[in-house]
Amino acid sequence: MRKRVQLLLALITIAIAVIWSYRVRAWNQSLDFEPTAAPLTVAQAGTELQAWIIDPIPLSAPANEMVKAFVSTPAILNAATASAKLDEVSASKGGAVRARLHFVLLAVHGGVSAIQTQPITLIATIPSDTDILTSAFRTMIGAAIGAGLGASSGDRRLLERGLMEGAATGLPVKSAISVTFVLTADLTSRSYEKNR
């Protein structure tokens, strides 16, 4: 009986050693092959994105200056920011600014991606100095309140979202410019994950 128990324990020990060696070898081999996944298309070419340009575009803005906008639709890109490059700025009739621009960067979920869009032309009123200072003050107050609410949750993502949404809601509607731009190339999940 004693020999049987010893033999059984020896067989169990050998079986564990064999299984363990196969497991370690499989683990080492798996490190040689990185898993691949097809990139997920977030927005296809031809997708219209709606955004709000918060800061006024001054008549003195030089070409190639960057303008920031908050993307409002589609929902998958909500709370994203887009940056546009000014192509030209000129005076328009009635004391307005005529600007031609195209969007070049999109910040989504902490990653930044280069995008390609069709150029757009917009006409906006020239804000007075008082309007600019009032807008800046309201933006700072809105951002501070939004960041405070986000920080109280203890979640960094809510802090960032509260900051952005607070800044956007703190502005008077008349100073924000609504724009719609069209993607000319697909935006994939891999395109903005690579740039993190």
C-alpha positions in Angstrom: 0.0 0.0 0.0 2.8 2.3 0.9 4.5 1.7 -2.4 1.3 2.5 -4.3 1.0 5.9 -2.5 4.7 6.7 -3.3 4.2 5.6 -6.9 1.0 7.7 -7.2 2.8 10.8 -5.7 5.7 10.3 -8.1 3.3 10.1 -11.1 1.4 13.2 -10.0 4.7 15.1 -9.5 5.9 14.0 -13.0 2.5 15.0 -14.6 2.7 18.5 -12.9 6.2 19.0 -14.2 5.3 18.0 -17.7 2.2 20.2 -17.8 4.2 23.1 -16.3 7.0 22.8 -18.9 4.5 22.9 -21.8 2.8 25.9 -20.3 6.1 27.8 -19.9 7.1 26.9 -23.5 3.7 28.1 -24.9 4.0 31.3 -22.9 7.6 32.0 -24.3 6.4 31.2 -27.8 3.4 33.5 -27.6 5.7 36.5 -26.8 7.1 36.1 -30.3 3.8 36.8 -32.0 2.1 40.2 -31.4 -1.7 40.0 -31.8 -3.0 42.1 -34.6 -6.4 43.6 -35.0 -8.0 45.3 -37.9 -8.4 49.0 -37.3 -11.9 50.1 -36.4 -13.2 52.8 -38.6 -14.5 55.6 -36.3 -15.6 57.9 -39.1 -15.6 57.3 -42.8 -14.5 59.7 -45.5 -17.4 62.0 -46.3 -18.6 62.2 -42.7 -19.8 65.6 -41.7 -18.6 66.8 -38.3 -20.2 69.7 -36.6 -18.1 71.9 -34.2 -18.1 75.2 -32.4 -15.2 77.6 -32.8 -15.2 79.3 -29.4 -12.4 81.9 -29.8 -13.1 84.8 -32.2 -10.9 85.0 -35.3 -9.3 88.5 -35.3 -8.8 90.3 -38.6 -5.0 90.4 -37.8 -4.7 86.6 -37.6 -1.8 85.5 -39.9 -2.1 82.6 -42.3 -1.3 79.1 -40.8 -2.5 80.2 -37.4 -4.3 77.4 -35.6 -7.9 77.7 -34.5 -9.5 75.3 -32.0 -13.1 74.0 -32.2 -15.1 71.7 -30.0 -16.7 68.8 -31.9 -20.4 68.3 -31.1 -21.5 65.6 -33.5 -21.3 62.7 -34.4 -21.8 61.3 -30.9 -18.8 59.0 -31.0 -16.6 62.1 -31.3 -18.4 64.2 -28.8 -16.1 66.1 -26.4 -13.3 65.9 -29.0 -11.4 69.0 -30.1 -10.4 69.8 -33.6 -7.7 72.2 -34.7 -7.9 74.1 -38.0 -5.3 76.0 -39.9 -6.2 79.4 -41.3 -5.6 79.7 -45.0 -6.6 83.4 -45.4 -8.3 86.0 -43.4 -9.9 89.2 -44.9 -12.3 91.9 -44.1 -15.9 91.4 -45.3 -18.8 93.7 -45.7 -20.5 95.1 -42.6 -17.5 94.9 -40.3 -17.1 91.1 -40.4 -14.2 88.7 -40.9 -14.1 86.3 -43.8 -11.9 83.3 -43.0 -10.9 80.3 -45.1 -9.6 77.3 -43.1 -9.2 73.6 -43.1 -9.1 71.2 -40.1 -5.8 69.3 -39.7 -5.9 67.7 -36.2 -8.4 65.9 -34.1 -7.9 65.1 -30.4 -10.1 62.1 -29.4 -9.9 60.2 -26.0 -6.5 61.5 -25.2 -5.0 60.7 -28.6 -4.2 63.1 -31.4 -4.7 62.3 -35.1 -3.9 64.1 -38.3 -7.1 64.5 -40.3 -7.8 65.6 -43.9 -10.9 67.8 -44.5 -12.3 69.9 -47.2 -11.6 73.6 -46.8 -14.4 75.8 -45.5 -15.1 79.5 -45.6 -16.9 81.3 -42.8 -18.0 84.9 -42.1 -18.0 86.1 -38.5 -18.5 89.4 -36.8 -15.5 91.2 -35.4 -15.8 91.3 -31.6 -15.1 94.4 -29.6 -12.4 94.4 -26.9 -15.2 94.3 -24.3 -16.7 91.2 -25.9 -13.3 89.5 -25.9 -12.6 90.2 -22.3 -16.1 89.2 -21.2 -15.8 86.0 -23.2 -12.4 85.2 -21.6 -13.8 85.8 -18.1 -16.9 83.6 -18.7 -14.7 80.9 -20.2 -12.4 80.9 -17.2 -15.3 80.8 -14.7 -17.0 78.0 -16.7 -13.8 76.0 -16.9 -13.1 76.4 -13.2 -16.6 75.3 -12.2 -16.5 72.3 -14.7 -13.0 71.3 -13.5 -14.1 71.6 -9.8 -17.1 69.3 -10.4 -14.9 66.8 -12.4 -12.2 66.9 -9.7 -14.7 66.2 -6.9 -15.4 62.8 -8.6 -11.7 61.7 -8.4 -11.8 60.5 -12.0 -9.3 62.1 -14.4 -11.6 61.6 -17.4 -14.4 63.4 -15.7 -12.0 66.2 -14.7 -11.0 66.7 -18.4 -14.6 66.5 -19.6 -15.8 68.9 -16.9 -13.1 71.4 -17.9 -13.9 71.2 -21.6 -17.7 71.3 -21.1 -17.4 74.0 -18.5 -15.4 76.2 -20.8 -17.8 75.6 -23.7 -20.9 76.4 -21.7 -19.3 79.5 -20.1 -19.3 81.3 -23.4 -22.0 83.5 -24.7 -23.7 81.9 -27.7 -23.1 85.0 -30.0 -19.3 84.6 -29.8 -19.3 80.9 -30.8 -19.2 80.1 -34.5 -20.9 76.9 -35.7 -19.0 75.1 -38.5 -19.5 71.9 -40.4 -16.6 70.2 -42.0 -16.2 67.0 -44.1 -13.6 64.3 -43.7 -11.8 63.4 -46.9 -10.1 60.3 -45.5 -11.3 57.6 -43.0 -10.6 58.2 -39.3 -9.7 54.9 -37.7 -9.2 53.9 -34.1 -5.6 52.9 -34.9 -4.8 56.4 -36.4 -5.3 58.2 -33.1 -4.0 55.3 -30.9 -0.6 55.4 -32.6 -0.2 59.1 -31.9 -0.8 58.8 -28.1 
